Structures are given as C-alpha cells and as structure tokens.
Amino acid sequence: MFKKSVLALFVMLLAVTGFSTSTNFVQAAENTKITILHTNDSHGRVFEGAYDGMGFSKLATLAEDIQAENPNTLLLDAGDTFHGTPFATLEEGSSIVDIMNQLEYDGMAAGNHDFNYGQDRLLELRDMANFPVISANIRHEDTNNQFLDTHFVKEVDGVKIGVFGLTTPETTYKTNPNNITGLEFTDIVDEGKAMVKKLREEENVDMVIALTHLGTDASSTETSIKLADNVEGIDLIVDGHSHTVDHTDDNGTSTMIVSAGEYTKNLGIVDLEFDGEKNLTTINPTRITKEEAADTNKDPEMEDVITDIEAEQDEIMSEVVGSSEVILNGERGSVRTSETNLGNLITNAMLAESGADLAITNGGGIRASIDKGEITLGEIINVSPFGNYLVTKKMTGQTVKDALEHGVSDYPATKGAFPHVAGMTFSIDPRAEKGNRVKDLMIQGQKVDLTKEYTVATNDFLAAGGDDYDMFPDTELVNEYDALEEIMKSYIKANSPINMGDENRVNIHLPFNDVSRDNWGYDHIERLYGHGIVNGMTEDMFGPKKTLTRLQFAAMLVRGLGLEATEEAPFSDLKYVREDMQEAINAAYEHGLIKGHEDNTFRPNMEVDRDEMALMIKRAYEKQTGTTVGGTNDLPFTDLDNVDREALDAIQDVYSLGFMQGHNETTFEPFGEATRQQSAKVIDLFLQEVK
C-alpha cells in the first residue's frame, strides 16, 4: 500500500508541473526486465567444432551483445563444465575457470563431472572462480555440514533474485567413487524446500531460481521434474545433466525448466519481466543456436585468454610419463580393421581402472600412433583427443556379442566402430553373413554365457550409442570414471617400459585344417584371408607348402591393392583363364606390375620364381609410393650371379625393405619356386607397409 500511495503522489506532482503521464511512461517506470543467460554440460569444449558447439569466443560475443542491450543480465551455468577435454584436464579445470572469469559468470551449480579431479580440487577451483559454485544437497557425512555454498542472492535493478544449487545424487556412481569419499548427496526435495523457505522468508527475495544439475532423463529418478512437482515457490529451474534442450513447462510441471543442451551448441536465454510490485509476470525462454551464431565474430579478448592458456599448456604437453620399446600402432587403416597393440593398451588401462570383466572401445576413437622411446602427455592426448571418459555398464553376454557383431559387420572394410577389447577374445568369420560373424567368443577365459550379466568397461561415446552401438544406451550404468587420456597416463606410468604386441584377442576364423597357429606364416595367411586376398585350395585346405603360379601371385597383389582394369592385357595365352582371373591379369599389366615374355605370352600357370616375385613386389611398391628404393648392393647371398640386372635390383630393394629374406643366410634361391605360405608373408608385409 505504501508503494502505491507514493507512486500516486508522484504522478499527481507530475501532472501539476505539466509533465506527461502517458501509459508508456508509467509502464517503463513500473516494469523491470531482466535476462538470464545460461549454459550447461559444456564438458570443457572451449573451441568451435564440427561436433561441438559455437565455442566460448562466440558465446562471449553473444553475451556481451545481450548485456549491452539489457544491462540487467545474469549469466549462469548448470554444471559439468570443468572437465572433459585435454584443454580442461591438462590444468585440472583451472583453464576453464579462467575462461568463465573472463565471461563474468554470476554463478554455477556443481555437476557430477566437476568432481572428476577430486573434491579437494573442486574446492580449489571454487576459490579461483570470481563467481560462486553452489550446491545445497552435498554434505559431509561425519558433520552434516554443507560441502559448498548453498545459494547466492543478486539484486538486479531493485529486484532480489535468490539462486540455490542442487547436484544429481547420481554423482555417487557418475564419477570415480574416490572423488567423493566422505560426502553424502542428500534428498533434492527436502533440500529444495529448505532453500525456498530460507530465500523467501529470511532473504526476502522476489524470485527463486533453482540452478540444478539434475536433468530430465526418464532413466533417472532425482530429476528437475521431480523437484518442480514437489517443491513450491521455485519460479525457474535452470538445469543440466541430461544434455537436453528444454525451455518449456510441458514436462507436466507448473515450474518452467530450461536447459541449453551440451557443448555450447546453444546459449540459453530467459527474458523475465517484473511489475512495479516486483512480482514476476513474464517468463519467456529462447535460445541462440550454433547455426544461428555461424556469422558471429569471436570475441578478441576471449581469444587472447585462450591463446595464452594454450601457450602455457605446450610445456605441460611435453611432460614425459613413460616409455615404450615398440611402436604403438594407432594408424587409421590398422585400428579400424584389426587388433593393434595400442588398442590393447587402451583397453588394458580401462580394465585396470574399473575392475570390469571386459573392455571394449572403438577404433575410430584411436587417432594417432606412439613412437618408440619416451612417451609424452601430448602423444597420449593425440591418441585420445576427444575428452571421452570411462564408463562401466551391466550387459548380458548376448548384448556383448551383438556389440561385437555390429563392430565387425563391415569387415574387412575400415570402420570406426571396429572393436578393440580386453578380458575377452573372439574370431571373425569374414565369409559369414552379417550378424553371424563372431565365433569362439571367450570372456575371462571361459566360453561366453549369453544369459549371464557382465560388467563392461567402455567409453562414454559408445555408452551413449555412438558409432551406432545402439544396444548400449539402455543397459544399466554402473559407474563413471576419469577421461581416457588420464587413465592411459596412469597405466603407462605404472607399466613402463611398454612392450606389447598382437595378443590374439581379435582373430580371423580360418577354416583350414592344414594351417595351425604354430605355422610361421599363420598370421600372414590369417590377415590376407580376412581381407579376401587369399583363398584356400579347397574349403578346408590352404596348402601352405604348395607352390603358387604367376597368375595367382599377380591376382593376390591386385586384390590387395584394389586395382581395376580399363583395358585388356595383350597376352596371347589367356584363352583358358577364367574371367575373374583374367581381369586380375589385365589390372596387373595396366598398372605395370607384370610384363610378358618375348613371344607375347604371360605363361599364367607356371610356378612363380622368387626373383619374379621380387620383381612384381618392387613394381607394386614403386607404383603405390611413387618412389624408387635403391636398395643395398651389399647382399649376403652367393647365388645371384645368373640373375639379370632388373631382377637383381628388385631383390636388392625388397630385401632392403624387409619384404623378402634369403632361403638361408647365404642363399636367396632366385629361381626357386615360391610356396603359398611364403607368398602370403611377402604380400602381407608389403601391404602393411604401403597401406
């Protein structure tokens, strides 16, 4: 009543003195407009990217523009912000605090992944921040004292806004349990009611905002929807955790819930209007998407902050964390088609950290190799640059098999989903139909039980259904752990020097009775058979010691390189060669791998001599690489006197490259016939080098 009387007297005075008392003037005097900007679940994604959002530099420009238009603006974050990418983890979150300080955030709720560096580090980050990091439902078990500040109050143009925080109780298993030792995540409804009472009755606020990291996932129980349904007096919930884009109250609640998705893909905006009594009359949520911000300029001051941080991180990246006695193979063509020692190391690290029954990760997530010698943190981050973290889930043996079937469904074609595993072994039958290719699946040395439930370690990308692993999202989450690069770092430190190879975790199902794993050529035959480059002499016999014809060897090279012909070879003796093999000869001739004899014949059915094999391999190598080798002239062999110059050069080259060896230490046997097993080894070594 007092406020209305004063306003009436003021209007009367204006009328007496001749000032206008138009409706527009009264409206402007009475109404207050406040804008809430909000982000959530950025997970350290600082930069603009194809799979990320607009980045913090563009977000800074947008925020500044909105604040210039309406100085009554608050900027809030709903958590999972300090952790997630190498940019964040290299400095354990302080780099993200620097960016948020530059943006002048007004407050942040603690998310589950903000505990990933441990609770003590979260308190250090809070102290570095120029804004409060809050949560009202995290307490010390022994004292019941609050772990963080519970709330803050901002007065904006005369309107008092109270903001309290809540953190998902799922934090108990969505970060490493060691990170939250001694902490209790209390009931969100009880704490919410207590905070509303405190803010309304003790702080006398005009508006209550719940800044929450709870989410709206149907699989969760402690959600922002539950909070809205059970706690009266909350005017707005600014939410995170479920990575959803919400800005309506169509969740069946009377309280508006807003969320901005993930990775700065959106800048959330809520326009508020208060009447002259400071009553909230309007809540209008919108957002600016990454696409809408495509032409927005990056804020130069924010760019300077980021550039300075990157320069400081260069020194951190050079930290030596261990060593390796072998090259750890992360080449694209290898990790997307086969087991590699680097894939084995990563999945070993996942098992060591989680204690799961088995581990599976995708070859597409392995982005670089690690050379022999010292291993730096930078090399580890280059291997796993996405900030993916470790997750454990409960899965039946059938789900595990379904996942492997999906991962090898396009074998031998390269596929990002190709599985690298630990704690299990299996074979791929490349001739079987999709969905029935996985054979001999063993988990922890025992034949898989399709009905048994196993604990599976994987990365969060696959756990969410990435790379079309759509059998994973609906399985039960057990726990969440640190980022993969951190887990790899710990494993390498503990196990250096690394000396790992192929451990026969992922094998090719060979149907041949005359080739055992004891054969020196087994791995080469296995690889070439899996890629469709060699076949058996019959369905169950490979014939490793049988000789190979000129036609067969040339065809293997053509298949291995994927060569095709556009014209026919000029040889006169191909009349009885079957059509597919004639196409192989055409391609081999057109691409310069073979030559005919002086009488215009190819003599396809003659056994291939070792010097002829060297010639074809040399020509194929030069074609693929565009280089000449110029191998050593200092050969140890005493039986090359009758070899012509071209063949001798070829022998020198393939010996120098390591594709062929001597029959023994002193003889090469250039005119000896090559066996099918020898040929498989030579072609496999050649293909591994050039492809």
N, C-alpha and C positions, 0 to 999 in steps of 0.2 A: 504494500500500500504506500509506503514511504517513497519508493522509487517512482510510482505512478504520479503522486502528488507533485513531486519535484519536477517531473517531465511536463506536467500540465502547466505549472507556473512558468517554466522556461518558454513554452510555446506562447503563452499569453504575453510575456515580455517581448518576444519576437514580433508579435502582431502589433503591439503598441508602438514599437520602434520602426515599423514599416518593413521588416524583413519577411521574405516569402516563407510560408509554412506549407509548401506543396507536399503532396503524398510522397514524392521521390525523396525529398529531404528527410522526412520523418523515417522512411524505410531505411535509408542509409545510416541514420543515427541509431536506429534500434537494432538492426541485424548485424551479426558478426559472421564472417565467412572464414572458415579455417580449412586448410588442405592437409590431409595425411598422405604422405608418400610412403610406400612400403615395399620391401624386398624380403625374400626368404630362400633358403636352400641354394645359395649360390655356390657352396662347396668349393670355394677358392677359385672359381672360374673368373679370373680377372680380365681375360682378353676376349675380344670378339672372335667367334669361330663358327665354322660350318655347323657344328653340332652343339655349340654353346650359344650364349645369348649375345646381347649388344655389347657387353663388357662394361667395366666401370668408368672408362673415359667418356663414353657416350652417355652413360647414365648420369654422370656428373653434369654434363651439359644440360640434359633434360631437367634435372633437379634445379639447377641454377635458373633456368628459364621460368620454371613454375614458381620458384621462390621470388623471382623478380616481379612476376605478375601478382602474386599474393604473398606478402612477407609473413602472413600468419600460416606458416607451413612447418609441419613436423616430419622428420624422416625416421622411420622405424624399420627394424629388421627382426624377422621371426626365427632366426637361428639356423644352425648347420652352415656356418659361414667361415670359420677359422681353419678348416681342414678340407682337403680333397684333391689338390693338385700339387705338383712339385713347387710351384711358386709359393704356395702356402706352407707346405710341410718343411721346406728347407730351413725356414726360420721359426718353425713350430708356431705359426699363426701370427707372429708379430708383423709380418709384411701386410697381412690383411687388416690388422688394426691400424697401420699407417694409412692405408687407403680409406678406411672408414672415418678416421680422424679428418682426413682431407675433405671428405664429403660432408663432414659435420653432422653425423648421425646423432639423433636425440636419444636413442635407446635401442636395446637389443635383448631378446629373450635367448637364454642358453638352450641350444639344441643338443641332441644326443651325441652327434659327431664333434661338437665343440669340446667334448671330454676326451677326444682321441689322443691328446698328448698327456693325459692325466689330469686329475683335479687340481694339483698344485700349479700346473702350467696354466690352467684356465683362470685361476686367481691372479697369476702374473699378468695375463693378457687383459683381464679386467682392469688391473691397476694401470696398464699402459693406455687404456682407452680413455678418450675425452667424453665418454658417454657411459651411462650405467648399463651393466649386463645383469639381468634380473631373472629371478625365478622364485616363486613363493612355495613351491612344493618339493624342495630339496633340503633335507635336514641331516644333521649329524646324528647318527644312530645313538651315540652314547649320551649326548646332551640335549637332543631335540632342538638345538639351535639351528637357525637358518644358515645354509651354506653361502648363499648370495643375498644381496639386497632384494627385497620382495617387490618394490614398486618405486615409482617416482611421480612427482606432480609437476606439470608445466602450466604456467599461466600465460595464455596467449590472448593478447588484446582484451584482457579483463576476464577471460573465460578460464576457469581452472579445470585442467584435464588430468585425471589420475590414470596412470598406466601401471598395471601389475603383470607379472610374468608367470608362465607355467611351462614345465618341461615334461615331455612324454615319459611316463613310467617305463616305457619300453627301453629306455636307456639302460636298464639293468642287463639287457641282452643285446642292445644295439650299439654297444661299444665294448671294448675289452673289459671284462669284469674287474681287472686290476686297476682300471682307471677310476673306479667309483667305490673302492673299498671304504667301508665305514659310513657310506651315505645311504639315505633312505629317500625314496620318491613317494611322497605321500598323496593322499586322495585329492584329485583335482577339484571335485565338487566341494568338499569340506574347505579346502584352502581358498577356492574361488569365493565362497560365501563369506568367509572371514575377511577377505580382501575388499569385497564390495562394502561390507559393513564399516570397515576401517576408513576407506576412502570417502564414503558418503557421510558418515557420522562424525568422524574425527578430523578428516582433512577438508570436509565441506566442498568437495569437488562438484563441478557442474556436469561432468561427463566421465564415464568409466570405460576405459579400453582394456581389454584383455589381450596382451601380446603373448601369443602361445606357440609352442612347438608341439602340437598335438596331432594335427591332420584330420582328415575325414575318411580315411580308408575303412571300407566295410570289414576288413580283417582285424582292425584294431577295436579295442573296447573303450579306452580312455581317449575320446576324441573331442574336438571342439564342438561337435554337435551335442554330445552328452553334456558338456559344460553349458551350452546355451539353453538346453532343455531343463536343466536342474538348478541354475543359478540366476535369480532375478537381479536386475539392476545393472547388467552389463549392456552398454549401448552399442559396442562394436567389438568384434573379435578379429584381430589381425593374426593370421595363422600361418603355420608352416608344417613341414614334416612329410606330408603326403605328396608333395610335388604337383599338386593340382592347382587349377586356375578357378578359384571360386570368387564371385563377387555378388552373390545374391543371398536371400534368405530362403531359397527354395529347398533347403535341406529339411524343411518341416519345422524350423525353429522360428521364433519371433525376433531373434537377435541376428543382425547382419554378420556374416562370416566372409572375410576377404582373404585371398591368398594369391600370390603372383607367380605360381608355377615353380620354375627352377632356373638356375644358371644364368640369371639376369636376362632371361628371354622376355620378361615383361617388367615394366615399372608400374606397380600398383598405385592407384590414385583414389582417394576417397574425399569428396568435397562435402564439408559439413556446414550447416547454417544454424545459427542460434538467434532467437528473438531477443527483444530488449530485456526479458526476464532471465536471459541466459539459458533458456530451455532449448534443447536440441530439437529442431523442427525438420531438418532435411539431412538425409544420408544418401549421397549419390556416388556409387563406386564405378570407376572406369579403369582403364589401363592403357599404357602405350606399349605396343609390341615391338619386338626386334625388327620386324618387317617395316613397321611404321617409322622406326628410327633409322632406317637404312641410310638416309641422306644427312643425318645429324653429324655435325662436326665433333671430333673428340676434344675434350677439354684439355688445353695445353698444360695447365698446372698439374692436372692429374697425370698426364703423360710424363711430365718431369718426375713426379713421385715414383711412378712405376719404373721408369728408366734407371733412376738412382738405385732402386731396390735390386733390379736385375744386375747392375754392375757389382753390387755387394755380393750377390749370390754366385757370381763367377768364381770367387775364391772358395766358397763352400762346395761348389761342384767339383773342385779339384781334390777334395779330400780322398785319400786312399783308404778303402775299407777292407781290402783283402787282395788276393791274387789268384790267378788260375794258371795251371800248367798246360791247358789246352784252349783252343778257340771254342767259345761257347756260341753255338750256331743259332742265330736268330734271323737268318735270311728268309725273306718272304716266300720264295719258292720252296724252301725246306719246311718252315713251321706250318705252312698251310697244306702240306701234303704228307707229312711224316713226323714220327718221333724225332726229337733232337735233344742233345744234352742240355741246352738252355731251358727247353720246356720241362725237362726232368728236374732241373734245379729249382725252377719256379714252383712246380707242384710239390717237390720235397719241402720247400720252405713253407708252403701252405699247410702241409700236414704237421710239420714241426711246431708251427704256431698254434694250430687249432686242436690237435689231437684227434682229428676226424678219422673215419675209417678209410676214406679215399678222397682224392682231389681231382678236379677237372678244370682246366682253363682252356681258352680258345687261342688258336694260333694267330688269329688276327690281332690279338692284344699284345703280341710279342713283336716289337718294332725295330729291333737292332741286334747285332751280334756284339759279343765282348771278346776282345783280343786276348791272347796270352799275355801274362805278366801282371802288373799291378791293375787292380780294378778300382776305379774312382766312383764316387757317388754320381757324378754326371753320366757315366756309362750306364749305371743301373737305371737312372731316370730315363735315359734314351730308350732303354728296353721297354719300360712301362711308364709312358709319359702322360697317361690319362687321369691319374689320380684315383683309379679303381681301388677298392678296398676288399678285404677278405670277408666272406660270409660263410656261415655253416647252415645247412638245411637238412631236414629229415626227408629221405626219399626211399621208396621201395627199390628192390633190385630191378623190377620191371621199368621203373622210371629212369634208373641209371642206364639200362640197356637202350631204352627209347632215345635218351640223350645221345648216346654213342652212335646209334643208327642215324640220327639226324646229322651228327658231325661228319660222318664218313659217307653220307648219301651221294655226294658228287665225286667221290674218289674215282680216278686219280686227279681230277681237276683241282686246281687250287681253290681253297675255300677258307674264309676267315673263321668259320665255326669248327674247323678241324680240331679234334680234342687232343690235348696233352694231359697225361694222367699220372697219378701216383697212388700206390696202395692197390692197384689192380693191373691186370694185363688182359689183352684181347687180340683177336686176329680179324682182319678184314678180308672178306671174300669178294674181290672186285668183279667176279663173274656173276654173283648172285644179284637178284633184284633188290631194289631199294627197300629198306625196312627189314631185310633178312640177311644183311651182310656181316653182322657182328657174330663171330664164332669164338668158342673157347674162353668165355668171359670168366675171369677169376678175380675175386676180391679177397685181399689178405690171404692169398694162397689157397683159398677154397672156391669151389665152383659156386657161382652166384646163385643165391636163393631169391627168386623173383618176387616172393611174397615178404621177405624179410625187410625190415627198415634199417637203413644205414645212415650214418652221419656223413654228409658230403660237404667238403670244402670247395668253394668256387669263388668267383669274383662277383661283385655287385651287379655288373653289367649283365652277366649270364643269369644271375639270380632273378633279375627283373624281366627276363625273356629276350635279352639281346642276342643278336645273331640267330634269331628265330628259334631259340631254345624255349619254345612256348610251354614245355612241360614243367619248367622250373617255378614260375611265379606262384602257383597255387600250392606249392609244398610248404611245409612248416618251417619257419625261421627259427634257428637255434641261437645264433649269436652273430655279432658283427665285430670286426677287428680293425687293425690299422691298414693303411694304404699298402698296396703290394710292393712298392719300392722300399718302404720301411721294413717290411717283412723280409724281402730279398737281402737288404743291407745286413740285417741281423744274422741271417743264415750264412751269408758269405763270410762275415766276421768270424762266426763260430766254426766254420768248416774249411777255411783256407789252409793250404792251397787247394783249390778246386781241381779235381781230376776226374771228370765224368765223361762217359761215352754213351753209346746206344745200349740200353739195358733191356731190350726186347720187351718193352711194355706194350708197344703197338706193332703188331706183326702182320704180314700178309699170309693169308691161308693158301698154302701150296698143296695141290692135290697129288703131287708126285711121290711115288714110293721109292724112287732111287736117288732122292736128294734129302739128306738129313742136315740138321743144324751143325753137325760136325764137319760137313764139307767146307773147305776153304772158300768155295765160291757161293755158299748158301746166301749170304746177304745180298750179293750182286744179283743172283737169279731172282731172289725174292723181290727186290726193288723193281727190276725190269718186268717181271711177270705182273706185278701190281699195276704198273703203268701201261700194260698192254703192249710192251715192246718185244717180249719173247713169249713163245707158247711151248707147250710140250710136244714131244714127238707123237705121243698119244695122250689120252685124257689123264692117265696116271703115271706116265713115264716121261721124264725130261731128257734123259740121255746125256748126262754131263760129260762123259768121255767120248761121245760120238763126235765125228768131225762135222764142220759146217761148210756149206757151199758158198761160192762167191755171191750168188743170188740171195741167200739167206742173210749173210752178213750185211750186204748193202741194204736189204729191206729193214733190218734191225736199226741201222743208222737213220734211215729215212723216217721210220716210225718214232724214233727217239727225238728227232729234231722237228717232227711235224711238217716235213716238206711235202709239197704237192707239185705236180707236173702240169704244164700247159701245152706240151708237145711230146711226140713220140721219140724214143731213142732210135738211132739209125741202125741198130744191130740186126743182123740177118738170121740169127739163130734163136729167136724168142717165140717161134710159132707155137710151141707146145707148153709155154709158160702160162700158168693160169692168170686170169685177168688182173686180180689184185696185186700179184707179184710183178706183173709187167708194169703196172702203174708205179710200183716202187722203183723199178729199174729206170723208168722214164724220169722220175723225180731225181734219182741219184745222178743220172747223166746230165740232166738240165742244170743241176746245181753244182756240177763239177766234182762230184765225189768219186766217180769212176770213169775209166777210159776203156775203149775196146782194144782188141788185138788188130794186127796189121791186116788181117783178112776180113775185117769188118764184123767180127763176131765178139760176143761177150763171154761165151762159154759159161753160162749161168750155173750149170750143175757140177762144175769142177770144184774140188775142195779148195777153200781159200788158204793160201800160204800165209805165213806170219809176216813176210815182207809186204804182201798185198794188203793185209790187214793194217799194217803201219801206214801204207800209202793212203788208204781211204780215211783213216783217222786224222792224219795230218791235213788232208784237203778239207775235211769237215771242220777241223779246228780253225783253219785259216778263214774259211767261209763265215763261221759263226762270230769270230772275234775281229776279223778284218786286219789281222796281224800275221807276221811271219815269226817263227820261233828262233831259228838259228841255233839249234841245239849243240851240245858239246861234241867236239871231234874226238875227244878222249874217251872212246868207248872201251870197255874191258873185254870185248868179245874177240875171239881169234878166228871166227868162221865167216867173216864178211867179205873175203877177197873177191868173190864172184858176184857180188851184189852190184847192180848198176847204180849210177850216181843218184838218180831220183829216189830210188828205194832206200839207198844208204842215208840220204838226207832225211828221209821220213823216219827211219829207225832212230837216227840221232835225235830228232825232235820229240818223238813220242817217249823215248827213254828219258830225255831231259825233263819232260812234263810229268813223268811218273805214270803214264798210261800203260806202258808195257815194260816188262822186265826180261831178263835173259832166261833161257831154259835152265841154266845154272850160272855160276859166277863167271865162266869163261866162254860160254857158247850162247848164241841167240837162236840158232836154227832158223835162219831166214826162209828156207824153203820147206820147213816142216809144216805139217798141216795143223791148223788151229782147232781145238776142241770147242764144243758148245759152252763149256764152263769157262774156258779161257776168254772166249769172245764176250761172254756176259760180263766178265770182270772188266775187260778193256772198255767196253761201251759204257758201262756204269760209271767208271772213273772219269771217262771223257765227259759224259753228260752232267755229272756233278760239278765239274769244273766250268763248263760253258753255260749251264742253265741255273 
